[in-house]
Amino acid sequence: MDLQLSGKTAFITGSTSGIGFATAKLLLQEDVRVIINGRKKSSIVDAIERLKKLVPNGEVEGIATDFSNVEEVAALVDQLPHLDILINNVGIYTSQTFFETTDENWQRQMEVNLMSGVRLSKYFLPKMLRENWGRIIFISSECASLVPEDLIAYSATKAAILALSRGLSQLTSGTEVTVNTLIPGSTLTEGAEQFLTNVAQKENKTKEEVEGDFFKKVRTSSLLQRFASVEEVANTITYYASPLSAATNGAAIKIEGGSMGGIV
Ligand SMILES: NC(=O)c1ccc[n+]([C@@H]2O[C@H](COP(=O)([O-])OP(=O)(O)OC[C@H]3O[C@@H](n4cnc5c(N)ncnc54)[C@H](OP(=O)(O)O)[C@@H]3O)[C@@H](O)[C@H]2O)c1
């Protein structure tokens, strides 16, 4: 299937690893110019090197910006070129009780997970509307609805993204611009792999047993009963970044293996 993405330019926040990196790879394979992001120049240089090995002819650059730092974010927009596709992917969390979570921690998660997308959309949505084409994609989480009790702040940011995205989509009426949110569930990123390895060592189990335990005891509502691969999530993101998804706007699309339940 030709996704008709050739020649477009995309910026993906938080893309030196995980879902963002996998999406960068797929977009490069579709002949999209991709700008990746992370906090440090060194991790960007490393990620660009890996992407160039995976997609030798891909046009990839990177910009280091820490989304918890407002000044760095303000400087970022001047460094970015014209964008056709903005993927607000960056997301951080701290696993702790509600009572342990400080105001500073709440603020940091709000800045990185929510305000990054607010600020970038404020800058790029008007440009996309003028061009009469654009894709803004937000990455939420199944936690927006499941709200694990050790992730209340994170879950609140992910729920807020849904309202933000829906609201912005309403500003696109009558244009070819779309704003959608994609909702991953438990996904096997490098971080998740490391977590499984650590628990497996500690509990003298295999990684497969630890994964099985997680779905049997914690994420019981998952129909998939396994982690999604980063490629499975990135495939969906890439489709919604493409012109082929034109009739989907203001939507929340689940890639969570059925964990959130419901008939829509
Ligand atoms: N993985 C899951 O199971 C899962 C499930 C549901 C939703 N999600 C959501 O999917 C998105 C991607 O998650 P992921 O698990 O793929 O992420 P990840 O593997 O933790 O990726 C982290 C990326 O974010 C960058 N980053 C971290 N803090 C940053 C900051 N302050 N400013 C700029 N970049 C920053 C890192 O760059 P450097 O380290 O190079 O700075 C790296 O590129 C997130 O929004 C997450 O909430 C993930």
The ligand as a Tripos MOL2 file, in Angstrom:
@<TRIPOS>MOLECULE
LIG
   48    52     1     0     0
SMALL
NO_CHARGES

@<TRIPOS>ATOM
      1 N1          5.9270    2.1220   26.4470 N.am      1 LIG1
      2 C1          4.6840    1.9180   26.8350 C.2       1 LIG1
      3 O1          4.3150    0.8350   27.3250 O.2       1 LIG1
      4 C2          3.6570    3.0020   26.6510 C.ar      1 LIG1
      5 C3          2.3220    2.7190   26.9230 C.ar      1 LIG1
      6 C4          1.3650    3.6890   26.7120 C.ar      1 LIG1
      7 C5          1.7420    4.9540   26.3000 C.ar      1 LIG1
      8 N2          3.0480    5.2110   26.0590 N.ar      1 LIG1
      9 C6          3.4000    6.5730   25.6440 C.3       1 LIG1
     10 O2          4.0830    6.5040   24.3970 O.3       1 LIG1
     11 C7          5.0310    7.5690   24.3260 C.3       1 LIG1
     12 C8          6.3930    6.9940   24.0330 C.3       1 LIG1
     13 O3          6.7360    6.1330   25.0920 O.3       1 LIG1
     14 P1          8.0100    5.1750   25.0860 P.3       1 LIG1
     15 O4          7.7670    4.1500   26.1370 O.co2     1 LIG1
     16 O5          8.3300    4.7860   23.7000 O.co2     1 LIG1
     17 O6          9.1070    6.1790   25.6180 O.3       1 LIG1
     18 P2         10.5890    5.8640   26.0480 P.3       1 LIG1
     19 O7         11.0690    4.5600   25.5110 O.co2     1 LIG1
     20 O8         10.6570    6.0980   27.4970 O.co2     1 LIG1
     21 O9         11.3270    6.9890   25.2140 O.3       1 LIG1
     22 C9         11.8630    7.9980   25.8170 C.3       1 LIG1
     23 C10        12.1670    9.0560   24.7420 C.3       1 LIG1
     24 O10        11.7250   10.2670   25.2660 O.3       1 LIG1
     25 C11        12.8290   11.1540   25.3240 C.3       1 LIG1
     26 N3         12.6590   12.0400   26.4780 N.ar      1 LIG1
     27 C12        12.4650   11.7050   27.7780 C.ar      1 LIG1
     28 N4         12.2930   12.8140   28.5250 N.ar      1 LIG1
     29 C13        12.3690   13.8580   27.6670 C.ar      1 LIG1
     30 C14        12.2580   15.2620   27.8160 C.ar      1 LIG1
     31 N5         12.0850   15.8220   29.0080 N.pl3     1 LIG1
     32 N6         12.3840   16.0380   26.7230 N.ar      1 LIG1
     33 C15        12.6020   15.4850   25.4950 C.ar      1 LIG1
     34 N7         12.7120   14.1720   25.2880 N.ar      1 LIG1
     35 C16        12.5880   13.3680   26.3560 C.ar      1 LIG1
     36 C17        14.0500   10.2480   25.4340 C.3       1 LIG1
     37 O11        15.1720   10.9210   24.9410 O.3       1 LIG1
     38 P3         16.5930   11.0000   25.6960 P.3       1 LIG1
     39 O12        16.6290    9.9110   26.7160 O.co2     1 LIG1
     40 O13        17.5310   10.8070   24.5640 O.co2     1 LIG1
     41 O14        16.6030   12.3460   26.2750 O.co2     1 LIG1
     42 C18        13.6240    9.1340   24.4860 C.3       1 LIG1
     43 O15        13.8130    9.5440   23.1470 O.3       1 LIG1
     44 C19         4.9470    8.3070   25.6700 C.3       1 LIG1
     45 O16         4.1140    9.4030   25.5550 O.3       1 LIG1
     46 C20         4.3290    7.2730   26.5940 C.3       1 LIG1
     47 O17         3.6430    7.8750   27.6530 O.3       1 LIG1
     48 C21         4.0200    4.2730   26.2360 C.ar      1 LIG1
@<TRIPOS>BOND
     1     1     2 1
     2     2     3 2
     3     2     4 1
     4     4     5 ar
     5     4    48 ar
     6     5     6 ar
     7     6     7 ar
     8     7     8 ar
     9     8     9 1
    10     8    48 ar
    11     9    10 1
    12     9    46 1
    13    10    11 1
    14    11    12 1
    15    11    44 1
    16    12    13 1
    17    13    14 1
    18    14    15 2
    19    14    16 1
    20    14    17 1
    21    17    18 1
    22    18    19 2
    23    18    20 1
    24    18    21 1
    25    21    22 1
    26    22    23 1
    27    23    24 1
    28    23    42 1
    29    24    25 1
    30    25    26 1
    31    25    36 1
    32    26    27 ar
    33    26    35 ar
    34    27    28 ar
    35    28    29 ar
    36    29    30 ar
    37    29    35 ar
    38    30    31 1
    39    30    32 ar
    40    32    33 ar
    41    33    34 ar
    42    34    35 ar
    43    36    37 1
    44    36    42 1
    45    37    38 1
    46    38    39 2
    47    38    40 1
    48    38    41 1
    49    42    43 1
    50    44    45 1
    51    44    46 1
    52    46    47 1
@<TRIPOS>SUBSTRUCTURE
     1 LIG1         1 GROUP 0 **** ****
